[in-house]
Amino acid sequence: MRRVWAGIGQAVESAAIAAVGLVVCALAVLAVWGFDQGFGGDPLLQWRLAADAWLLGHGADIGVSLGRDAVVAIGIEEAGRSFVLSLGAWGIGLITFWLHWRSGRRLASLPLIDTAVAVVLGAAATAVIGLLVGSSAQHSSVAPNLAHAAILPALVALLGMAGAVVAVHGHDWLAAIARSLTIEDQWLRPIRAAIRAGLGGAIGVLGIGALLVAVGLFLRFTDALLMLESLGVTPVGVVVLFLLQLALAPIAVVWGASWAIGPGFMIGTGSSISPLGTDLGPVPAMPLLAAIDPSAQPWMAVVVVLPVLAAVLVGVLARQSLLAGSEARPVHWWELAIAAVGGGVLAGALLGIAAMLATGAAGPGRLGTTGPDAVLVAAWGALEIGVGLLIGMVAGGRGAGALAGGFAVPLAAEREGSTIRDFFGFGRGDDAPAEPAVDEQETAAIEPLAAERTTGDATGSRPAAQPAADELETAVIEPSGEATESARVGEQHGEPAMPQPAEATQPVEATQPVVSVSTEDQTGTQAVEPLADEETLADEETLADVDRGADDEAPADGATPADGATPADEEIDAEADRSPR
């Protein structure tokens, strides 16, 4: 029953998350409709605009067939033919992804079966909402693809929840997989470095793309203002247009990264925007596109170096952390090659996927092909990032594990295999120094103490400072005898112990050689045996006191002396002796 309620609760929450995105789009449309149009016209048209914007933000295709009046108003002849809008405004989809990520982290605290049921029901609820929204937005002029409306929003929600659950329980699941799968140790370190370096390289290139877009808008801010004024929008329209630019911002970042890599992108068939040359045709009047410089300058070719420099930085960081090496486990040249090539291929693949998501149809006619070429972006990205990673890994080597003359010394010690846990960094690193054995640590710490104790006994004096444990151990190993017993009794009464001659310790050294033992064994011996000896001595001392007391009290009780004389007779004899004769 708990499982059912968890699934129902997540389904309701996913429906609410979808409603949040719809409300944001609807509020923007209602603001324009109310302030600019005075709530005139068809209300259903405003709902269809909001629904189309929400579906377009999740990657759904929108089919458009404009009438003659709309074609005349737009002024584009190709608008008279049906076309498809497929350029996703992924800023809206990121809201759905982020909110479902938060839901997934909460679901991760449930049992695995309950979590799986909740995730599936949440995605199903999002699919139902998407299908209902797509069905309600159907019109003869603008109609969303119903299959896309049901599948793509549900896929975004599923990725958000599943990604959060894996992030929370990834360690436990990988630990379970590690018990059944192993990876050879010689491949472990370079593969792990390739994965992390590839992710870092792709993120670095996307960061460069965002930086270039920001710099372009800053340098051409006046052109963006002129383009905004040419649209003749009201203050409310400016706010709505700003929200639209935010929804298209992820696409602009990918376009900037593609431009920095080299292949660039296109806005319409026959156009080309790259550092090597720019050929622009008619473009939509979007202030965000003002960041594009219509004429390529010679210095722009230097921008291609930026992704390589970012990859060099990532390679240096990977070399100093994942591929640091040590004297016992140095780094080979082939490990650097695998990490650099693998990282470049992974980064290129990720950038290619991003370019594919940022490509689509932005309008009728020539605008049906807009965005970068995913294949070229992946190929150029893999080449540039791979070269940068290799340079960074070779140049960033230092210490005992660095390459010397291009080659590393043979491996000093290798394990036969390693688990998946180590592969993802959950276990002890390959380069971590091995901990010495406990016996080796204890032996190294005790043998000098044993030598000092032997020297002190041979010279007839104790060392200047001895711990209490050594004093107890000395009392245990001293030979039995009258001198030893008297010394122990003296220590019991607080008297200083008399130094023993060297001959007394010689038999101990001959018959009981010093043996290195662990601290636990010494602690056990010192804690039990001396206490037993002290109790025995205390009992013997008590018996001796009793005997002495009996001897002293015997005459007081009126016992007869050994010769049989009484005390009165003894006094008479004493007076006779004192009297003069």
Backbone hydrogen bonds, N-H to C=O, Kabsch-Sander energy under -0.5 kcal/mol:
donor,donor_aa,acceptor,acceptor_aa,energy
5,W,1,M,-2.3
6,A,2,R,-2.2
7,G,3,R,-2.0
8,I,4,V,-2.5
9,G,5,W,-2.6
10,Q,6,A,-2.1
11,A,7,G,-2.1
12,V,8,I,-2.3
13,E,9,G,-2.1
14,S,10,Q,-2.8
15,A,11,A,-2.0
16,A,12,V,-2.0
17,I,13,E,-2.3
18,A,14,S,-2.3
19,A,15,A,-1.9
20,V,16,A,-1.8
21,G,17,I,-1.6
22,L,18,A,-2.0
23,V,19,A,-2.7
24,V,20,V,-2.2
25,C,21,G,-2.0
26,A,22,L,-2.6
27,L,23,V,-2.8
28,A,24,V,-1.7
29,V,25,C,-1.9
30,L,26,A,-3.0
31,A,27,L,-2.2
32,V,28,A,-1.5
33,W,29,V,-2.5
34,G,30,L,-2.9
35,F,31,A,-2.4
36,D,32,V,-1.6
37,Q,32,V,-0.9
37,Q,33,W,-0.5
38,G,34,G,-0.7
39,F,33,W,-2.5
40,G,37,Q,-1.0
45,L,42,D,-0.6
46,Q,42,D,-0.9
47,W,43,P,-1.7
48,R,44,L,-2.5
49,L,45,L,-2.0
50,A,46,Q,-2.1
51,A,47,W,-2.8
52,D,48,R,-2.5
53,A,49,L,-2.1
54,W,50,A,-2.2
55,L,51,A,-2.4
56,L,52,D,-2.6
57,G,53,A,-1.6
58,H,55,L,-1.2
59,G,56,L,-1.3
60,A,55,L,-2.2
62,I,85,L,-2.3
63,G,61,D,-0.5
63,G,143,A,-2.5
64,V,83,F,-3.1
65,S,141,S,-3.4
66,L,79,A,-0.7
71,V,67,G,-2.0
72,V,68,R,-2.3
73,A,69,D,-2.1
74,I,70,A,-2.3
75,G,71,V,-2.6
76,I,71,V,-0.7
77,E,75,G,-0.5
79,A,76,I,-1.1
80,G,77,E,-1.7
81,R,78,E,-1.5
83,F,64,V,-2.3
85,L,62,I,-2.9
86,S,84,V,-0.6
86,S,361,A,-1.8
87,L,361,A,-1.5
88,G,86,S,-0.9
89,A,56,L,-0.9
90,W,88,G,-1.4
91,G,247,A,-2.4
92,I,89,A,-1.8
93,G,57,G,-0.9
93,G,89,A,-0.7
94,L,90,W,-1.9
95,I,91,G,-0.6
95,I,92,I,-0.8
96,T,92,I,-1.1
97,F,93,G,-2.3
98,W,94,L,-2.6
99,L,95,I,-2.3
100,H,96,T,-1.9
101,W,97,F,-1.7
102,R,98,W,-1.8
103,S,99,L,-1.7
104,G,100,H,-2.4
105,R,101,W,-1.7
106,R,102,R,-1.3
107,L,103,S,-2.3
108,A,104,G,-1.3
109,S,106,R,-1.3
110,L,107,L,-1.8
115,T,111,P,-2.7
116,A,112,L,-2.5
117,V,113,I,-2.4
118,A,114,D,-2.3
119,V,115,T,-2.6
120,V,116,A,-2.3
121,L,117,V,-2.5
122,G,118,A,-2.4
123,A,119,V,-2.3
124,A,120,V,-2.4
125,A,121,L,-2.4
126,T,122,G,-2.0
127,A,123,A,-2.1
128,V,124,A,-2.3
129,I,125,A,-2.4
130,G,126,T,-2.6
131,L,127,A,-2.4
132,L,128,V,-2.5
133,V,129,I,-2.7
134,G,130,G,-2.6
135,S,131,L,-2.3
136,S,132,L,-2.2
137,A,133,V,-1.2
138,Q,135,S,-1.1
139,H,142,V,-0.6
143,A,63,G,-2.5
145,N,61,D,-2.4
146,L,144,P,-0.6
149,A,145,N,-2.4
150,A,146,L,-1.6
151,I,147,A,-2.3
152,L,148,H,-1.7
154,A,150,A,-0.6
155,L,151,I,-2.4
156,V,152,L,-2.2
157,A,153,P,-2.2
158,L,154,A,-2.5
159,L,155,L,-2.4
160,G,156,V,-1.8
161,M,157,A,-2.4
162,A,158,L,-2.7
163,G,159,L,-2.1
164,A,160,G,-1.6
165,V,161,M,-2.2
166,V,162,A,-2.4
167,A,163,G,-2.0
168,V,164,A,-1.6
169,H,165,V,-2.7
170,G,166,V,-1.3
173,W,169,H,-2.4
174,L,170,G,-2.6
175,A,171,H,-1.9
176,A,172,D,-1.8
177,I,173,W,-2.2
178,A,174,L,-2.1
179,R,175,A,-0.6
179,R,176,A,-0.7
180,S,177,I,-1.6
181,L,177,I,-2.0
183,I,418,S,-3.2
185,D,416,E,-0.5
187,W,184,E,-1.2
188,L,184,E,-1.0
189,R,185,D,-0.9
191,I,187,W,-1.6
192,R,188,L,-2.2
193,A,189,R,-2.2
194,A,190,P,-2.2
195,I,191,I,-2.2
196,R,192,R,-2.1
197,A,193,A,-2.6
198,G,194,A,-2.3
199,L,195,I,-2.1
200,G,196,R,-2.4
201,G,197,A,-2.6
202,A,198,G,-2.2
203,I,199,L,-2.3
204,G,200,G,-2.2
205,V,201,G,-2.1
206,L,202,A,-2.2
207,G,203,I,-2.2
208,I,204,G,-1.8
209,G,205,V,-2.0
210,A,206,L,-2.2
211,L,207,G,-2.1
212,L,208,I,-2.4
213,V,209,G,-2.0
214,A,210,A,-2.1
215,V,211,L,-2.5
216,G,212,L,-2.6
217,L,213,V,-2.3
218,F,214,A,-2.0
219,L,215,V,-2.5
220,R,216,G,-1.9
221,F,218,F,-0.9
224,A,220,R,-1.7
225,L,221,F,-2.0
226,L,222,T,-2.2
227,M,223,D,-2.2
228,L,224,A,-2.0
229,E,225,L,-2.3
230,S,226,L,-1.7
231,L,227,M,-0.7
231,L,228,L,-0.6
232,G,228,L,-0.5
232,G,229,E,-0.9
233,V,228,L,-0.6
238,V,234,T,-2.2
239,V,235,P,-1.6
240,V,236,V,-2.3
241,L,237,G,-2.8
242,F,238,V,-2.2
243,L,239,V,-2.1
244,L,240,V,-1.9
245,Q,241,L,-1.9
246,L,242,F,-1.9
247,A,243,L,-2.0
248,L,244,L,-1.4
249,A,245,Q,-0.6
249,A,246,L,-0.8
252,A,248,L,-1.9
253,V,249,A,-2.2
254,V,250,P,-1.8
255,W,251,I,-2.3
256,G,252,A,-2.4
257,A,253,V,-2.2
258,S,254,V,-2.4
259,W,255,W,-2.2
260,A,256,G,-2.0
261,I,257,A,-2.1
262,G,258,S,-1.7
264,G,258,S,-2.0
265,F,273,I,-1.9
266,M,371,G,-1.2
268,G,266,M,-0.5
268,G,369,T,-1.8
269,T,366,R,-2.0
271,S,268,G,-1.7
272,S,279,D,-1.9
273,I,265,F,-2.5
274,S,277,G,-1.7
277,G,274,S,-1.0
279,D,272,S,-3.7
286,M,284,P,-2.1
289,L,286,M,-1.5
290,A,287,P,-1.6
291,A,288,L,-1.2
292,I,289,L,-1.6
300,M,297,Q,-1.3
301,A,298,P,-1.3
302,V,299,W,-1.5
303,V,300,M,-1.5
304,V,301,A,-1.1
305,V,302,V,-1.8
306,L,303,V,-1.5
308,V,304,V,-0.7
309,L,305,V,-2.5
310,A,306,L,-2.5
311,A,307,P,-2.2
312,V,308,V,-2.3
313,L,309,L,-2.2
314,V,310,A,-2.1
315,G,311,A,-2.7
316,V,312,V,-2.4
317,L,313,L,-2.2
318,A,314,V,-2.5
319,R,315,G,-2.3
320,Q,316,V,-2.2
321,S,317,L,-1.1
322,L,318,A,-0.8
323,L,318,A,-2.4
324,A,321,S,-0.7
326,S,329,R,-1.0
331,V,401,G,-1.3
336,L,332,H,-1.4
337,A,333,W,-2.0
338,I,334,W,-2.3
339,A,335,E,-2.4
340,A,336,L,-2.5
341,V,337,A,-2.7
342,G,338,I,-2.7
343,G,339,A,-2.1
344,G,340,A,-2.3
345,V,341,V,-2.4
346,L,342,G,-2.4
347,A,343,G,-2.5
348,G,344,G,-2.4
349,A,345,V,-2.2
350,L,346,L,-2.3
351,L,347,A,-2.4
352,G,348,G,-2.2
353,I,349,A,-2.1
354,A,350,L,-2.2
355,A,351,L,-2.3
356,M,352,G,-2.0
357,L,353,I,-2.1
358,A,354,A,-1.2
359,T,356,M,-1.1
360,G,370,T,-2.4
362,A,360,G,-0.5
362,A,367,L,-2.6
367,L,364,P,-1.7
368,G,365,G,-1.7
369,T,366,R,-1.2
370,T,360,G,-1.6
370,T,368,G,-0.5
371,G,266,M,-3.3
374,A,372,P,-0.7
377,V,373,D,-2.4
378,A,374,A,-2.3
379,A,375,V,-2.4
380,W,376,L,-2.8
381,G,377,V,-2.3
382,A,378,A,-2.2
383,L,379,A,-2.0
384,E,380,W,-2.6
385,I,381,G,-2.4
386,G,382,A,-2.0
387,V,383,L,-2.2
388,G,384,E,-2.4
389,L,385,I,-2.7
390,L,386,G,-2.1
391,I,387,V,-2.4
392,G,388,G,-2.5
393,M,389,L,-2.5
394,V,390,L,-2.1
395,A,391,I,-2.7
396,G,392,G,-1.9
397,G,394,V,-0.9
402,A,399,G,-1.3
404,A,407,F,-2.2
405,G,403,L,-0.6
407,F,404,A,-1.4
412,A,328,A,-0.8
413,A,328,A,-1.4
418,S,183,I,-2.4
420,I,181,L,-0.7
423,F,419,T,-1.5
424,F,420,I,-1.8
425,G,422,D,-1.3
426,F,421,R,-2.9
427,G,421,R,-0.7
432,A,429,G,-1.0
441,Q,437,A,-1.8
442,E,438,V,-2.6
443,T,439,D,-2.7
444,A,440,E,-2.0
445,A,441,Q,-1.3
446,I,442,E,-1.7
447,E,443,T,-2.1
450,A,446,I,-2.3
451,A,447,E,-2.2
452,E,448,P,-2.3
453,R,449,L,-2.2
454,T,450,A,-2.1
455,T,451,A,-2.2
456,G,452,E,-2.3
457,D,453,R,-2.0
458,A,454,T,-2.1
459,T,455,T,-1.7
460,G,457,D,-0.7
461,S,456,G,-1.9
471,E,467,P,-1.5
472,L,468,A,-2.0
473,E,469,A,-2.2
474,T,470,D,-2.5
475,A,471,E,-2.0
476,V,472,L,-1.3
477,I,473,E,-2.0
478,E,474,T,-1.1
485,E,481,G,-2.5
486,S,482,E,-2.7
487,A,483,A,-2.2
488,R,484,T,-2.4
489,V,485,E,-2.5
490,G,486,S,-2.5
491,E,487,A,-2.1
492,Q,488,R,-1.9
493,H,489,V,-1.7
494,G,491,E,-0.9
495,E,490,G,-2.7
504,A,501,P,-0.9
505,T,501,P,-0.7
505,T,502,A,-0.8
506,Q,502,A,-1.0
509,E,505,T,-1.9
510,A,506,Q,-2.1
511,T,507,P,-3.1
512,Q,508,V,-2.4
517,V,515,V,-0.6
522,Q,518,S,-1.9
523,T,519,T,-2.4
524,G,520,E,-1.9
525,T,521,D,-2.3
526,Q,522,Q,-2.9
527,A,523,T,-1.7
528,V,524,G,-1.2
529,E,525,T,-1.6
532,A,528,V,-1.9
533,D,529,E,-2.3
534,E,530,P,-2.5
535,E,531,L,-2.0
536,T,532,A,-2.0
537,L,533,D,-2.6
538,A,534,E,-2.3
539,D,535,E,-2.1
540,E,536,T,-2.5
541,E,537,L,-2.6
542,T,538,A,-1.9
543,L,539,D,-2.1
544,A,540,E,-2.2
545,D,541,E,-2.1
546,V,542,T,-1.9
547,D,543,L,-2.1
548,R,544,A,-2.4
549,G,545,D,-2.2
550,A,546,V,-1.8
551,D,547,D,-1.9
552,D,548,R,-2.0
553,E,549,G,-1.8
554,A,550,A,-1.0
556,A,552,D,-0.5
557,D,553,E,-1.2
557,D,554,A,-0.7
558,G,555,P,-1.9
559,A,554,A,-1.0
564,G,561,P,-1.1
570,E,566,T,-1.5
571,E,567,P,-1.6
572,I,568,A,-2.0
573,D,569,D,-2.2
574,A,570,E,-1.7
575,E,571,E,-2.1
576,A,572,I,-2.0
577,D,573,D,-1.7
578,R,574,A,-1.4
579,S,575,E,-1.8
